Amino acid sequence: MVTDGWLWVPIKWNWWMKIQMATAVVGILGNLLVIVLLFQRRKKSRATDTLIGALATADFVTSIFMIPLPTAERVPMTILGEVYCRLIFSKFLLFSSSAASIMALTSIAIERYIAVVHPLRCKELLSRRRIRTAIVLTWILGVTLYTPLLYTNFRNPQQECEWGFPSREIQILIGVGLFSTQFLIPMIVSLTVHGLTARTLHRKANLYLGENKNPDANPSLRHVIAKKRVLQTLFLVIMFFIICWGPIQTGYMLFDLGIIPVTFVGSTIQHVFIILALWNSCANPFIYAIRYPEFRKAIRELFNPNRNDASLFGDRGVNSSPFRTNVL
């Protein structure tokens, strides 16, 4: 279809486009549910709730940009055509929001570490102002990291959107840089602080078990159990992030290094890796529902005016049996 210098190609609903559309719908609905539940409890929310809300928001935005759109095969020689190539064709918005999601996940891991390992300074270090600043920084960092896409995607003299690098060295620099900042460093930081947090919780659980093995009569043990449940849920989120993003991030880096051929771009394996990465944006609500009883209860009470509006992911004391006090 030709309109004012634009030549639009309709969406080809092949298998990966259908899966991408389904993933987008599930991601939008699932993350919107998380946002609504946390918004209802905003007055009593804690740092964890706020950061998980930021993660859900980033995944929600990512899911919106995931929706397939018609492609412009020819663009006009105008500023609008140039903007399309650099902003839409490059998928800059999709990658930036997914980067913000990864940064938010890393922030949650660090927040859990501070809350468990440094409880006396928790209120000071995790004040509302600092948490909001951290959320803003996740978006600034996400947008900044993918700014090179605005320069490596452009409109050529034939009025087509094209991608390319000014030099081989810059391609390698961008490839290694994005792999490090979007996968390797977040993975190392998240797993490291998670391990340190789990070790501290394990020690505290053993200490409080020695005092009284009945959680109902031991408030300190109840808080350890609450922290443990949040930590276990976070661990699954981190592992799913590694599984989903690992293949495509590794594939892009190997392509930029010249280890795998240019045929990787547009290949079936690339589409499989992309779909796997996009699944990460719709998986977290399911993980919360499967692993976190309070989340399932909040869903049941969604339209109940007499619902309990306490912190959803905060360190509330919970009833549990001594059998479930083993900490990761």
N, C-alpha and C positions, 0 to 999 in steps of 0.2 A: 504494500500500500504506500503510495507516494503522497506526501502532504508538505507543501511549502519547503521543498528541498530535502525533506526527510523520506527515506525509504525504509519502511518498517516490515520486518519479517515476523509473521505470527509465531506463537509459541508452538514448538514441536513437542507434543506430549508423549515423549519416550519414557522408558521406565524410570530413569533417574529424575526427570522432571516431575513425574507423578509422586515419587517418594519424597522429593523435596517439598512439594506442595503439601502433602500429608504431614510431613515433619513440621512445616511452618504453622499449620493449623493447630496441631497438638501443642507446639511450643507456645503459641499465643494464648491458648485457653489455659494451659497448665500454669504458666508463669503469671498470668492475670489472676488466677485463683490465689496463688501465693501472695501477690501484691495486695489483693483485697483482704485476705486474712490478717496480714501484718498491719494494714492500714486501720482495720477495726481495733487493733490492740496498740495503736501508736502511743497512747498516753502512758502506757506502762511498758513500752518496749525498751529493750536494753541494747547494748552495742551489737550483740550477735544478731538480734532481730533486724536492726537497721542495716547491717552489712548483707545479710541474706536477702533483705528487701532490695538492696542495690544490685545484688547478683541476679535476682529474678527480673529486675527492671532491664538490666543489660541483656539478659537472655530473651526477654519479651521484645525488645527493640531489634535484636538479631533475628528473631523469628519473623518479624514484619518484613525486614529487608531480604528475607529468605524466599519470599513469595516470587515465583517466576514472572518475568515481564517480557513483553515483545522486545526484540532486538532491532536496533537501528543499523541497517546494513550500509546506509549512506546518511551522512549528517550535513547540514548546511554550513557554509563558510561564515558562520556567525559566532558570537560569544556563547550563545546557547548550545551550539553544536560542540564547541570546545569543552564547555562545562559538562556536557553529557559524557564525552569520552573520558574525561579525567575523573568524574565523580561517580557516574552510574556504570558505565562500561567496565571501569576498573574494580567495581564492587567495593569502593573505598568505605562506604557507610556500613556495609555488612562486616568487613574485616575490622573496622574501628570499634564497633559495638561488641564484637566477639572478643577483641583485645581487652575492652573494659570489663567484660565478664571474667576473663582470666585473671586480671588484676584484682577484681573484687574477691575472687576465690582465694587468692594468695593473702589478701588482707584479712579474710575470715580466719585462716590458719594462724596468722600472726596474732590476731585478737584473742583467739583461744589460748595461745601460748602465754600471753600477758595475763589473762584472767586466771589461769591455773598456776603458773609459776611465780607470778608476782601479784598475789591477791591484795596485799596491803596498799599497793600503788595503782590498783586497777582503776578506781574512780578517777584518779588524776590522769593516768595515761590514756584512758579510754573515755574521756569526756565527750559530750555530745558535739561540741565544737570541733574536736579533733577527728571524730568519726565522720562528720560531714565534710571536713577538709579532705580526709582520705578518699571519700567517695568522689569528690570533685577531681582529685588528682588521678583517680583511676581512669576517668574519662579523658582528661587532658593527656595522660600518658598513652591511652589507647589511640587517640586521634594522631598524636605526634609520631608514634611508631610507624603508622601506615601512611604518613605524609609522602614518602617516596613514590607511592602509587600515583600521586597527582602529577608526577613528573615523568614517570615511566609509561604512562598511558596518554595518548595524544591523538589529534586528528591529522591525518596525512594529506598531501595535496590531492589525492583521489577522493577526498571527502569520506574516508573510512576511518573508523577507530582502530588504532594500532598500539601495540605495546612493544617496548624495547628498552635497552639500557645504553647509556652514553658510552660505556666501556665495559670490558670483561671484568676489570677490577671492581668497578662499582656494583656489578651484578653479584659478585662473590661477597662483597661487603654487606650488601643488603640482605642476601640470602642467609649468611651466617648470623647477621645481626638479628633478623626476625626470628630465626630458629632459637637463638639464645634467649631473647627477651620474651618470646611468646610461648616457649615450651620448656627449654632446658632449665633456665633460672627459676621460673615459677614452680616447676616440678621439684627441683632440689630444695628450694626454700620451704615449700609446703610439706614435703615428706620429712625434712629435718625438724622443723618446729613441731610437726605432728608427733614425731617420735619422742622428742623432749617432753612434750605435754603429756603424752601417754605414760612415760616413765614416772613423771611427777605424780600423776593420778594414781598409778599403781602403788607407789609408796604411801600416799595418803590413805588409800583404801586399806592397805595392810595395817596402818597405824590405827585407824578408826575401828577396824574389825577386832583389833585387840582390846578395844575399850568396850564395845557393845555390838554384837552381831545383829541386833534387831534394828533395822532402819527406822521403824516407827518411833523408837525411843532414842534415836541417835541422829540429831539434826545434821551434824557434820557429815555423817555417812550418806545421808539423803542427798546432800549437795554434791558429794563426790559422784554418786550414781547419776544425778542429773547431768553433771559435766561429762560423764562417761558416755551417756546416750548421745549427746550433741556431738562429741568427738567421734564416736563410731559412725554416725551419719555423715559427718564431714569427711571421714576417711574414704567412705564409698564414693562421695562426690569427687574427691581428688583422684581416686583410682579410675573413675569413669572418664574424667578429663584426660588422664594419661592415655587410656585406651583409645579414646575418640580422636584426640588431636595428634597423637604420636605419629601415625602413619603419614598423614598429609604434610605435617611440618617436616618430617624427615625426607619425604619425597621431594618437596620443594627445595630443600637445602641441597640434596644430591643433584637435582636438576641445575641449580644455580652454580654448583661446583663443576658441572660438566661430567659428572659420573654417570648419570642416566641421560639418554638422548632426548632431543626436543619432541619426539613423538609421545613423550609422557603427557604433554599438554593436550587435552582433549581426548585422551585415551579412556578406555573403560575403567582401568585401574584408578586413574585420577578421579573419575566420577564416583567410584566406590569409596575412595578415601574422603572425598568432599562430603558425601552423604553421611559417612561415619562421624566426621567432625561436626556436622550440623546437628546430629542427634544429641550432642552434648547440651545443646540449648533447650531441649525439651525433656531431658532425663531427670533433672533434679526434683521436680514435683513428685515424680513417681518414687524416687528414693526416699523423700520425706514421708510419703504416704505409707510405704512398705516398712520403713525402719523406725518411724517416730510416732508413737501412740498419740501424743498430744496433737500432732498435725491431723491425724484421722478424726480425733475428737472435735477439733476446730472446724473441720469440714462439715461434720454432722450438725454442729451448732451455728453454722454460717448465717442462717436466717432466724435464729432464736434470739429474741430481744433480751432474754435473761441469761445469755451466754456468759461464760467466764472470760473476761477480757484481760487476763494476766498475760505476762510475757510468754510468747510462744516458744522461742528457742533459748530463752534465758536459763539461768542456773537455778530453777525452782527446785525445791526439795520434792522428791517423788517417793511414793511407796514402792518398795521392791523387796524381793526376798534375798537373803544372804547369798543364794546361789548365783544371783546376777550381778554380784559386786566385783567380779574379776574385770580389771581394767586392761585395755590393750597394752 
